[in-house]
Amino acid sequence: QVRLVESGGGLVQPGGSLRLSCVASGSTFRNVFMRWYRQPPGKERELVATISSGGGITNYLDSVKGRFTISRDNAKNTVYLQMNNLKPEDTAVYYCCYWGSSVYWGQGTQVTVSS
């Protein structure tokens, strides 16, 4: 069992920035891919970003490319999502996801982009 705890969400104006963090329990974090998903109000959950176990490979949803950056610190069992130039359409609950032989989800953190 892996526990994921997200933090860093909040209310931000358009054009602003936030950094989400997700800390994982256990000793297998460094061996798995990690993902960030989001679920906008009234919509399906969508994959935002993926990072390989060593951090050398990343992939992004087209609409966030150039604005969001996923990174990880395996020594701290933590994955990050740096979000810059935020737009109202980025408003969603953001979830980190442990993508291993089993899949685990965090509880989600709300990001609201509004003036």
GICORCOR-V513558 format. One record per residue. RES is the residue in one letter. D_FIRST is the distance of its C-alpha to the first C-alpha in Angstrom with 2 decimals. Layout:
BEGIN
res:RES d_first:D_FIRST
res:RES d_first:D_FIRST
END
This chain:
BEGIN
res:Q d_first:0.00
res:V d_first:3.80
res:R d_first:6.66
res:L d_first:9.97
res:V d_first:13.28
res:E d_first:16.47
res:S d_first:19.99
res:G d_first:23.51
res:G d_first:24.63
res:G d_first:28.00
res:L d_first:31.52
res:V d_first:33.49
res:Q d_first:36.87
res:P d_first:37.45
res:G d_first:37.69
res:G d_first:35.38
res:S d_first:32.19
res:L d_first:28.69
res:R d_first:25.80
res:L d_first:22.25
res:S d_first:19.48
res:C d_first:15.72
res:V d_first:13.81
res:A d_first:10.32
res:S d_first:8.48
res:G d_first:8.10
res:S d_first:10.75
res:T d_first:10.35
res:F d_first:11.57
res:R d_first:15.08
res:N d_first:14.68
res:V d_first:13.85
res:F d_first:15.98
res:M d_first:15.36
res:R d_first:17.19
res:W d_first:18.82
res:Y d_first:19.91
res:R d_first:22.33
res:Q d_first:23.79
res:P d_first:27.41
res:P d_first:29.00
res:G d_first:29.91
res:K d_first:28.53
res:E d_first:25.76
res:R d_first:22.72
res:E d_first:23.69
res:L d_first:22.31
res:V d_first:23.80
res:A d_first:22.79
res:T d_first:20.84
res:I d_first:20.63
res:S d_first:20.20
res:S d_first:18.13
res:G d_first:21.27
res:G d_first:22.54
res:G d_first:25.70
res:I d_first:25.32
res:T d_first:25.04
res:N d_first:25.94
res:Y d_first:26.97
res:L d_first:28.11
res:D d_first:31.90
res:S d_first:32.59
res:V d_first:30.70
res:K d_first:31.94
res:G d_first:33.92
res:R d_first:32.54
res:F d_first:28.78
res:T d_first:27.18
res:I d_first:23.56
res:S d_first:22.78
res:R d_first:20.14
res:D d_first:20.21
res:N d_first:17.93
res:A d_first:19.24
res:K d_first:17.88
res:N d_first:14.58
res:T d_first:16.39
res:V d_first:17.67
res:Y d_first:20.87
res:L d_first:23.07
res:Q d_first:26.70
res:M d_first:28.73
res:N d_first:32.50
res:N d_first:35.43
res:L d_first:33.43
res:K d_first:35.03
res:P d_first:34.99
res:E d_first:33.34
res:D d_first:30.25
res:T d_first:29.64
res:A d_first:26.25
res:V d_first:22.83
res:Y d_first:20.84
res:Y d_first:17.13
res:C d_first:15.10
res:C d_first:12.94
res:Y d_first:10.65
res:W d_first:12.61
res:G d_first:11.41
res:S d_first:11.45
res:S d_first:8.78
res:V d_first:9.54
res:Y d_first:8.05
res:W d_first:10.80
res:G d_first:12.18
res:Q d_first:14.56
res:G d_first:17.58
res:T d_first:20.63
res:Q d_first:24.18
res:V d_first:26.73
res:T d_first:30.30
res:V d_first:33.19
res:S d_first:36.48
res:S d_first:39.85
END
